[in-house]
Amino acid sequence: MAELKRSRLGAILRSTSGNFLEQFDFFLFGFYATRISHAFFPTGNEVTGLLLTFGVFWLGALMRPVGAIFLGSYVDRVGRRKGLIVALSIMASGTLFIAVTPSYAQFENWGLPGIAAPIIVVVGRLLQGFSAGVELGGVSIYLFEIATPGNKGFYTSFQSASQQVAIFVAALVGYGLSVSLTQEESFAWGWRIPFLIGCSIIPFIFMLRRTLEETPDFLARKRHPTPREIFASMIENSGIILLGVMLVTMTTVTFYFTTVYTPTFGRSVLHLSETDSLTVTLCVATTNFLWLPIGGAISDRIGRKPVLVTIAALSLLTANPMLTWLVAAPDFTKLLIVELVLSFYFGVYNGAMVASLSEIMPPQVRVTGFSFAFSLGVALFGSFTPWISTKLIDMTQNRASPSYWLMLAAALAITAALFIYRKGSRVSEEPASGL
């Protein structure tokens, strides 16, 4: 029994290692948005530079659905293990591009067109987005298929938990650099250090991925669908995909707000110190990690629907009052309180949501369906959060206006959950039993 538990723990660690790299780099891009805009988009206007940087961030996310379809169909056809190794290879290439690309000014100093710098960064982001399209879905389905009966919510929650570890490590590295480097050093070259650290751990993650075993569910299937059959099934199940996208919005918008956007929100909007913003992010990553398995385990016991609807309703009702209270007289304590409440919403909701999304997808196209629904949610809502939050504040001059985006995500999630688990639906509302 002990040997079996160690084997499953090892499988969780090996499968989620690529998730760590993905989120490590994604968080760094958001945290160092000001530095990246200065290096690659020297417009002379901070808001314009940030919008361009967050636009590139969003552009990378728009590649997620493309990666979900092409890489997802590959994973459903050849297996989870091989597909996750390919996804990691593409992600590593994009990370390296961003880490080593010279700045706009450096290109011009060498007599080369400065525009080459942002173009290379965009290519790097497109590669990252393409691989991320299947990374999260592939890992989630891998954990779903190796989970013991009655614990699928608990097992799948560790997909996102691994991302919180990445955010914690990235924020810790960022904190160390912020107190050891001057602002000039940070803008000139210091922001590249965390990206190079990400590149340095790629060989270790490759080693872990190569030792993954294929899931019993995949091996048990006597026939695997062709790409044509996968695409046909996706079209046939487009209604489920749409509901999946709506279900994902609550997770991805809350996550991107509390992690990727918060450092910029704290510094540029609330005018708090960089160390304050990083400390809040460290706390959020920690509480996210704790709430995720709790949310998954609760949904295993009482069912997915009560968890999804309750948490989304709380977010819908409290997002605007909380942000209004925060921006009225911003300080570190108030930002921490608001972010920890949102962390609770994210962790418990997502703990149930990943299992729910896995369950509603047809088994023969489970990776493609999950990845496509999640990727669309990230592309259309989650990764759009930093840009739309910056734009809403700029347009309305109301620093609490990002709450409207959070409320929209919550409303979509409630609608999706109620429809998915409506009476007569093929999805069971009964909590799973067993250990």
C-alpha positions in Angstrom: 0.0 0.0 0.0 2.8 2.4 0.9 4.6 1.5 -2.3 1.4 2.3 -4.3 1.1 5.7 -2.6 4.7 6.5 -3.4 4.2 5.5 -7.0 1.1 7.8 -7.3 2.9 10.7 -5.6 5.8 10.3 -8.0 3.4 10.3 -11.0 1.8 13.5 -9.7 5.2 15.2 -9.3 6.5 14.1 -12.8 3.4 15.0 -14.6 3.0 18.5 -13.0 6.7 19.5 -13.5 5.9 21.1 -16.9 3.1 23.0 -15.4 5.6 24.5 -13.0 7.7 25.8 -15.9 4.7 27.1 -17.8 3.3 29.1 -14.8 6.8 30.3 -13.7 7.3 32.0 -17.0 3.8 33.3 -17.4 3.9 34.9 -13.9 7.3 36.5 -14.7 6.0 38.0 -17.9 3.2 39.7 -15.9 5.4 40.7 -12.9 8.1 42.2 -15.1 5.6 43.8 -17.5 7.0 47.3 -16.8 10.6 46.2 -17.5 9.6 44.2 -20.6 7.7 47.1 -22.0 10.7 49.3 -21.4 13.1 46.8 -23.1 10.9 45.9 -26.1 8.2 48.6 -26.5 9.9 52.0 -25.8 6.9 54.2 -26.5 7.7 56.9 -24.0 4.2 56.4 -22.4 3.9 54.0 -19.5 0.3 53.1 -20.0 0.8 52.6 -23.8 3.9 50.4 -23.1 2.0 48.3 -20.6 -0.9 47.9 -22.9 1.4 46.7 -25.7 3.2 44.3 -23.3 -0.1 42.9 -21.9 -1.3 42.7 -25.5 1.6 40.4 -26.4 0.8 38.4 -23.3 -2.7 38.0 -24.5 -1.5 37.2 -28.1 0.4 34.3 -26.7 -2.8 33.1 -25.0 -4.7 33.3 -28.2 -2.4 30.5 -29.5 -3.6 28.2 -26.7 -6.8 27.1 -28.5 -4.7 26.3 -31.6 -2.3 24.3 -29.5 -5.2 22.6 -27.7 -6.6 21.4 -31.1 -3.4 20.2 -32.7 -1.4 19.0 -29.7 -4.6 17.8 -28.0 -5.5 15.6 -30.9 -1.9 14.3 -30.9 -2.1 13.4 -27.2 -5.5 11.7 -27.6 -4.0 9.7 -30.5 -0.5 8.7 -29.3 -0.8 8.9 -25.5 -0.4 11.2 -22.6 3.3 10.6 -21.9 4.6 11.4 -25.4 2.3 14.4 -25.8 3.4 16.0 -22.6 7.1 15.6 -23.6 6.4 17.3 -27.0 4.5 20.1 -25.2 7.5 20.7 -22.8 9.9 20.9 -25.8 7.9 23.7 -27.4 7.5 25.6 -24.1 11.2 25.5 -23.5 12.0 27.0 -26.9 9.6 29.9 -26.2 11.1 30.5 -22.8 14.6 30.7 -24.2 13.6 33.2 -26.9 12.3 35.7 -24.3 15.2 35.2 -21.9 18.0 36.0 -24.4 16.5 38.4 -27.0 18.4 41.7 -27.0 16.4 44.8 -26.3 15.0 47.3 -28.9 17.8 49.7 -28.1 20.5 47.1 -28.4 19.4 46.0 -31.8 19.5 49.7 -32.9 23.0 50.1 -31.4 24.2 47.2 -33.5 22.8 48.9 -36.7 19.9 46.5 -36.9 16.2 47.3 -36.9 14.9 47.7 -33.4 11.6 46.2 -34.4 13.3 42.8 -34.5 13.3 42.6 -30.7 9.5 42.7 -30.1 9.0 40.4 -33.1 11.2 37.7 -31.5 9.5 38.2 -28.2 6.1 37.7 -29.9 7.4 34.5 -31.5 8.5 33.3 -28.1 5.1 34.0 -26.6 3.3 32.3 -29.5 5.4 29.2 -28.9 4.6 29.3 -25.2 0.9 29.8 -25.8 0.8 26.9 -28.4 2.4 24.5 -25.9 0.4 25.8 -23.0 -2.8 25.0 -24.9 -2.3 21.3 -24.1 0.0 21.3 -21.1 -2.6 22.1 -18.5 -5.3 19.9 -20.1 -2.9 17.0 -20.7 -1.7 17.1 -17.1 -5.2 17.4 -15.7 -6.5 14.4 -17.7 -3.4 12.4 -16.7 -4.2 13.0 -13.0 -7.9 12.4 -13.6 -7.1 9.0 -15.2 -4.7 7.8 -12.5 -6.9 9.0 -9.6 -8.4 6.4 -7.2 -12.2 6.1 -7.2 -13.9 8.9 -5.3 -10.8 11.1 -5.2 -10.7 12.6 -8.7 -11.3 16.2 -7.5 -8.5 15.8 -5.0 -6.0 14.4 -7.5 -6.8 16.8 -10.3 -6.4 19.8 -7.9 -2.6 19.2 -7.9 -2.4 20.3 -11.5 -3.1 23.8 -10.4 -1.3 23.4 -7.1 1.9 22.9 -9.0 1.3 26.3 -10.6 1.1 27.9 -7.2 4.5 26.5 -6.3 5.8 28.1 -9.5 4.3 31.4 -8.6 5.7 31.2 -5.0 9.2 30.5 -6.3 9.0 33.2 -9.0 7.8 35.8 -6.5 10.5 34.7 -4.1 13.2 35.2 -6.8 11.6 38.5 -7.7 11.6 39.6 -4.1 15.3 38.7 -3.8 16.2 40.7 -6.9 14.1 43.7 -5.9 16.0 44.1 -2.6 19.5 43.3 -4.1 19.4 45.3 -7.4 18.9 49.0 -8.0 16.0 50.0 -10.2 18.4 50.9 -13.0 20.0 47.4 -12.9 16.6 45.7 -12.7 15.4 47.6 -15.9 18.7 47.1 -17.7 19.3 43.4 -17.2 18.0 42.1 -13.8 14.6 41.1 -15.1 16.2 38.5 -17.3 17.7 36.5 -14.4 14.4 34.7 -13.4 13.8 33.8 -17.1 17.3 32.3 -17.3 16.7 30.4 -14.0 13.6 28.9 -15.7 15.8 27.9 -18.7 18.3 26.2 -16.3 15.7 23.8 -14.8 14.4 22.6 -18.2 16.8 19.6 -18.4 15.7 18.4 -15.0 12.0 18.6 -16.0 12.7 16.7 -19.2 14.3 14.0 -17.1 11.2 13.8 -14.9 8.8 13.7 -17.9 10.7 10.9 -19.6 10.0 8.6 -16.7 6.2 9.1 -16.9 4.1 5.9 -17.4 1.1 5.9 -19.7 -2.3 6.0 -17.9 -4.2 2.7 -17.6 -7.3 4.3 -19.2 -5.5 5.2 -22.4 -3.8 1.8 -22.6 -7.1 0.0 -22.0 -8.6 1.5 -25.2 -8.3 -0.9 -28.1 -8.7 1.9 -30.7 -7.7 5.5 -30.7 -9.4 8.2 -32.8 -7.9 9.7 -35.9 -7.5 13.4 -36.2 -10.5 13.6 -38.5 -12.6 11.7 -35.9 -11.3 13.9 -33.1 -12.3 17.1 -35.0 -15.7 15.7 -35.8 -16.3 14.8 -32.2 -15.3 18.3 -31.1 -17.9 19.8 -33.5 -20.5 17.4 -32.3 -19.8 18.3 -28.7 -19.5 22.1 -29.3 -22.3 22.7 -26.7 -20.3 21.0 -24.0 -17.2 22.9 -25.1 -19.0 26.2 -24.7 -20.3 25.3 -21.2 -16.7 24.3 -20.4 -15.4 27.7 -21.4 -18.0 29.5 -19.3 -17.1 27.2 -16.3 -13.4 28.1 -16.7 -13.9 31.9 -16.7 -14.3 32.1 -13.0 -11.0 30.2 -12.4 -8.9 31.9 -15.0 -10.0 35.5 -14.4 -9.6 35.3 -10.7 -6.2 33.5 -11.1 -4.8 36.1 -13.5 -6.1 39.0 -11.4 -4.6 37.7 -8.2 -1.2 36.6 -9.6 -0.2 38.1 -13.0 -2.0 41.5 -12.6 -1.7 42.1 -8.8 2.0 43.2 -8.9 1.3 45.8 -11.6 -2.0 46.8 -9.8 -0.2 47.3 -6.5 2.7 49.3 -8.0 1.2 51.3 -10.8 -2.5 51.8 -9.6 -2.4 51.7 -5.8 1.2 53.1 -5.6 2.4 50.5 -3.1 6.0 49.3 -3.0 7.2 46.5 -5.1 8.1 44.4 -2.0 4.5 44.9 -0.7 3.1 43.6 -4.0 5.5 40.6 -4.0 4.7 39.8 -0.4 1.0 39.7 -1.2 1.7 37.4 -4.2 3.7 35.1 -2.0 0.8 34.8 0.4 -1.7 34.3 -2.3 0.4 31.5 -3.9 0.6 29.8 -0.5 -3.1 30.0 0.3 -4.0 28.9 -3.3 -1.9 25.8 -2.8 -3.7 25.0 0.4 -7.3 25.7 -0.8 -7.0 23.8 -4.1 -6.9 20.2 -2.7 -9.5 21.2 0.0 -11.9 22.4 -2.8 -11.3 19.2 -4.8 -11.8 16.9 -1.7 -15.0 18.8 -0.7 -16.4 18.4 -4.2 -15.6 14.6 -4.0 -17.8 14.4 -0.9 -20.7 16.7 -1.6 -20.7 17.0 -5.4 -19.3 19.5 -7.9 -22.4 21.7 -8.3 -22.8 23.0 -4.7 -19.1 24.1 -4.6 -19.1 25.7 -8.0 -22.3 27.7 -7.6 -21.7 28.8 -4.0 -18.2 30.1 -4.6 -19.1 31.8 -7.9 -22.1 33.5 -6.2 -19.9 34.8 -3.4 -17.5 36.3 -6.0 -20.4 37.9 -7.9 -21.7 39.6 -4.7 -18.4 40.7 -3.1 -16.0 41.6 -5.9 -17.1 45.3 -6.3 -17.5 46.1 -2.6 -14.1 44.6 -1.8 -12.2 46.5 -4.5 -14.1 49.7 -3.7 -13.1 49.4 -0.1 -9.5 48.7 -1.1 -9.0 51.6 -3.5 -10.7 54.1 -1.1 -7.5 54.1 1.0 -5.1 51.5 -0.3 -2.5 50.0 2.0 -0.7 46.7 2.3 -3.1 45.1 4.8 -6.2 45.9 2.8 -4.6 44.6 -0.4 -3.6 41.4 1.4 -7.1 40.8 2.8 -8.8 41.3 -0.6 -6.3 39.1 -2.4 -6.6 36.3 0.3 -10.4 36.3 -0.1 -10.1 36.0 -3.9 -7.5 33.3 -3.3 -10.1 31.4 -1.3 -12.6 31.8 -4.1 -10.1 30.6 -6.7 -8.7 27.6 -4.8 -12.0 26.1 -3.7 -13.7 26.7 -7.0 -10.9 25.4 -9.2 -10.4 22.4 -7.0 -13.9 21.3 -8.1 -13.9 22.8 -11.6 -11.0 20.8 -13.0 -12.6 17.5 -12.1 -16.0 18.7 -13.4 -14.5 19.7 -16.7 -12.7 16.4 -17.0 -16.0 14.5 -16.3 -18.1 16.3 -18.9 -15.7 15.6 -21.8 -16.2 12.5 -24.0 -13.5 10.0 -23.0 -12.2 9.5 -26.6 -11.4 13.2 -27.0 -10.9 14.0 -23.3 -7.6 15.8 -23.6 -8.6 17.8 -26.8 -12.0 18.8 -25.4 -10.6 19.8 -21.9 -7.7 21.7 -23.4 -9.7 23.5 -26.0 -12.4 24.6 -23.5 -9.8 25.7 -21.0 -7.6 27.4 -23.6 -10.6 29.4 -24.9 -11.4 30.5 -21.4 -7.9 31.6 -20.8 -7.6 33.3 -24.2 -10.9 35.2 -24.2 -11.1 36.0 -20.4 -8.2 35.0 -18.2 -5.1 36.3 -20.0 -7.2 39.3 -21.1 -7.6 40.3 -17.5 -4.4 42.4 -17.1 -5.1 44.3 -20.4 -8.8 44.9 -19.7 -8.2 45.9 -16.1 -5.6 48.5 -17.2 -8.0 49.7 -19.9 -11.0 49.9 -17.6 -9.1 52.0 -15.1 -7.8 54.3 -17.8 -11.2 54.7 -19.4 -13.3 55.2 -16.2 -10.7 56.6 -13.9 -12.2 54.2 -11.3 -9.6 52.0 -9.7 -12.2 49.5 -8.6 -13.5 49.0 -12.2 -11.7 45.6 -12.7 -14.3 44.2 -10.3 -16.8 44.3 -13.2 -14.6 41.8 -15.1 -14.5 39.6 -12.0 -18.3 39.8 -11.7 -18.9 38.9 -15.4 -16.7 35.8 -15.0 -18.6 34.7 -11.9 -22.0 35.2 -13.6 -20.9 33.0 -16.6 -19.6 30.3 -14.2 -22.9 30.2 -12.3 -24.9 29.9 -15.6 -22.6 27.1 -16.8 -22.8 25.1 -13.6 -26.6 25.3 -13.3 -27.0 24.2 -16.9 -24.4 21.4 -16.7 -26.0 19.9 -13.6 -29.6 20.6 -14.5 -32.2 17.9 -13.8 -32.0 15.3 -16.5 -28.5 16.1 -17.5 -26.2 13.2 -18.3 -23.7 14.5 -15.7 -24.3 13.1 -12.3 -24.7 15.5 -9.3 -24.0 12.7 -6.8 -20.8 13.0 -4.9 -18.4 10.2 -5.5 -17.9 7.5 -2.9 -14.9 5.6 -1.7 -11.3 6.5 -0.9 
